[in-house]
Amino acid sequence: MFRSIWFKILLGSLAIGLAGYSITEVNSQDDLVIDYPPNQDYGQQGDFIVKTATDAGRSAIISTVGPAVLLLPESPGSSDAHVTLQNWDSSWNLADPMNPEFVRYVNCYEGVCRNGQGQHAHATKTVFDDGKAYLWTNNYWQMGNSHVYDPTTGDTYAESPFWQTVSGRLYTPFIISDFWSYGAPFEDDATLYYTLEPGNDWRGQEVASWDHLGDTGVTGFFSFIGDLMIVSADQASTGMAIYRINGWRDSLDTGGFTPELLSVYQPTLTEPDGNQIGIGGYWAEPYGANKMVWAARSTSAHGRNYGAMYVVDFTDPTDPQLTCELYFNQDRTDPFDGDNMTMPMYVNFQDQYAYVDHMKVDIDLCESTYQAGKALDPDYIISGADMAPIVYRFATSHNFCDGSQYFRPLGQIGVFGGMDRYGSESNLHRPPD
């Protein structure tokens, strides 16, 4: 994810914003198709730069490989109400952040271009193999499922790395049963496979099979961090389960392995209006090696009334603790806690900040504020007023852009991607100081 001192771009509605800036040099290597921008001051935080890619549809993923920015739209949520929709995967050159340049459509095969998406429709990953960085962009092996940046030409090209490096895809080198609520009803048991050893099918050798839902009740996404396997709840808000899986390699020969369940964390939280909800979100991302961060949008289907962000610290995996709890849009007139359009779906990081929707959240300050408040009042909730030093809100809606899908920090610039609220796709702002 990009973060720190760069720009803000909204894809699906692309907008770029900065504070004050002067550019004297755009590119020191004019022969490169795509290059890095000059390392210089780009103005004040929050300055709006540009809105572009207005025909790209819902900007679900904004990723980079080298200096290339790849926009991967998603068909659901895209419309042609205001534009001639061309929601195909594309590459962009930000060598001049004031003037983002469309390079070309990517993921095209035999004259047909696609919006390939990543894994689970929402995720990408970068695989490093044989001196190359492969950004996974689609499932079409015949065209190359990943993109690689070539520094000699400054362009990207499609290529599939060796199967061994991507088997298991999102959870390489494992494949695990899917407990994402979109896929319900689920299989009875969770089954963990190791893809680099042959098994009964393409998934590889079975490592373990156990009644995960019966033991924990936690739906959602898996993460593998060291010897921990973590399940983080999706929008069903069913909490968190943490397993220890050391010793799994030995079981490849002996069999009989079962992950050790260390904890199930399912606190009941109270939203600002008194509604009770659990921990979960549209998506969850590990932050470092001991924290999980959720971006949660409001959803009547699951009884969530506010967009939210949660941080759980699992430094002690047997006793995880909620350390940051933020609810946006508490006051529709308050500029600090949202503008009634805050719908966090994904989270990216840069320095100690989390980027969700059009919000830049200081994780450290959120944790210290939350813990100090809870020490005085067990029912403490960070209010809109308390949010002011913790959260910086970018004025995406003021510039007729939506940043709900993706906020990719890129140094001094932020790239935002969103839904088709305004018939637009991306925007750029200068996020951090």
Helices and strands as residue ranges (DSSP letters): E 6-9, E 14-17, E 48-52, E 58-65, E 68-74, E 90-93, E 101-105, E 108-109, E 112-113, E 126-129, E 132-136, E 146-150, E 155-159, H 163-166, G 169-171, E 174-176, G 181-183, E 190-194, E 205-210, H 212-216, E 221-225, E 228-232, E 240-244, H 251-254, E 260-265, E 269-270, E 276-277, E 283-287, E 291-296, G 300-302, E 308-313, E 321-327, E 347-350, E 353-356, E 359-362, H 363-376, H 384-387, E 391-393, G 397-399, E 406-410, E 412-417, E 426-429
